[in-house]
Amino acid sequence: MRTTRKGRDPKNNREWQEAANAAEALLHIHAAQCYGLIAGCPDIDVGRCERLIKLARQKGVVPEKDCVEQFFKRQANPTTGSRLLQEKPR
């Protein structure tokens, strides 16, 4: 999702896991938007999501299988990983 705030990359394994999970979930949402399955969602910064997943994998962190479910559960209570995806890189 796009915003004007300056972002940062995750700093520890917990943040990397949260960011990888949120990025993967957002890519699934983006795919559903592209296929016309859902509408009305904010823009998703696909490049940022892909970058975070790539960097996480280099650190041995992969998105969890239930990341989409986790993402929607956390929307009521945002976490660091979700915020990292919403911020633009410096």
C-alpha positions as CSV (number, residue, x, y, z in Angstrom):
1,M,0.0,0.0,0.0
2,R,1.3,3.4,-0.8
3,T,1.9,6.2,1.5
4,T,4.3,9.2,1.8
5,R,6.0,8.2,5.0
6,K,9.6,7.1,4.8
7,G,10.1,3.5,5.6
8,R,12.7,1.2,7.0
9,D,13.4,-2.5,6.6
10,P,12.7,-4.9,9.4
11,K,15.4,-5.1,12.1
12,N,14.9,-8.5,13.8
13,N,13.6,-12.0,12.9
14,R,10.1,-11.2,14.3
15,E,9.8,-8.1,12.2
16,W,11.1,-10.0,9.1
17,Q,8.6,-12.8,9.6
18,E,5.7,-10.3,10.1
19,A,6.8,-8.3,7.0
20,A,7.2,-11.4,4.8
21,N,3.8,-12.7,5.9
22,A,2.1,-9.3,5.2
23,A,3.9,-8.9,1.9
24,E,2.8,-12.4,0.7
25,A,-0.8,-11.7,1.8
26,L,-0.8,-8.4,0.0
27,L,0.5,-10.1,-3.2
28,H,-2.4,-12.5,-2.9
29,I,-4.8,-9.6,-2.5
30,H,-3.3,-7.9,-5.5
31,A,-3.7,-11.0,-7.6
32,A,-7.4,-11.2,-6.6
33,Q,-7.8,-7.5,-7.6
34,C,-6.2,-8.2,-11.0
35,Y,-8.6,-11.1,-11.7
36,G,-11.5,-8.9,-10.7
37,L,-12.4,-11.0,-7.6
38,I,-12.2,-8.1,-5.2
39,A,-12.4,-4.3,-5.6
40,G,-12.1,-1.2,-3.5
41,C,-8.8,-2.0,-1.9
42,P,-6.0,0.6,-1.6
43,D,-3.1,0.4,-4.1
44,I,-0.5,-2.3,-3.2
45,D,3.1,-1.5,-3.8
46,V,4.0,-4.8,-5.5
47,G,7.6,-4.0,-5.9
48,R,8.0,-3.3,-2.1
49,C,6.3,-6.6,-1.3
50,E,8.5,-8.6,-3.7
51,R,11.6,-6.8,-2.4
52,L,10.8,-7.6,1.3
53,I,10.0,-11.2,0.5
54,K,13.3,-11.6,-1.4
55,L,15.3,-10.0,1.4
56,A,13.5,-12.1,4.0
57,R,14.3,-15.3,2.1
58,Q,18.0,-14.3,2.1
59,K,17.8,-14.2,5.9
60,G,16.1,-17.6,6.0
61,V,12.6,-16.3,6.6
62,V,9.7,-17.4,4.4
63,P,6.1,-16.4,4.5
64,E,4.0,-18.8,6.7
65,K,1.3,-20.9,5.0
66,D,-1.5,-19.1,6.8
67,C,-0.2,-15.6,6.1
68,V,-3.3,-14.4,4.4
69,E,-5.5,-15.5,7.3
70,Q,-3.0,-13.9,9.7
71,F,-3.0,-10.7,7.7
72,F,-6.8,-10.2,8.0
73,K,-6.8,-11.0,11.7
74,R,-4.1,-8.4,12.3
75,Q,-5.9,-5.6,10.4
76,A,-7.9,-5.0,13.6
77,N,-4.6,-4.7,15.5
78,P,-1.8,-3.7,13.1
79,T,1.8,-4.9,13.8
80,T,5.2,-3.7,12.8
81,G,5.3,-5.9,9.8
82,S,2.2,-4.4,8.3
83,R,3.4,-0.9,9.0
84,L,6.7,-1.7,7.3
85,L,4.9,-2.6,4.1
86,Q,2.9,0.6,4.1
87,E,6.0,2.7,4.3
88,K,8.1,3.8,1.4
89,P,11.7,2.8,1.5
90,R,14.3,5.5,2.1
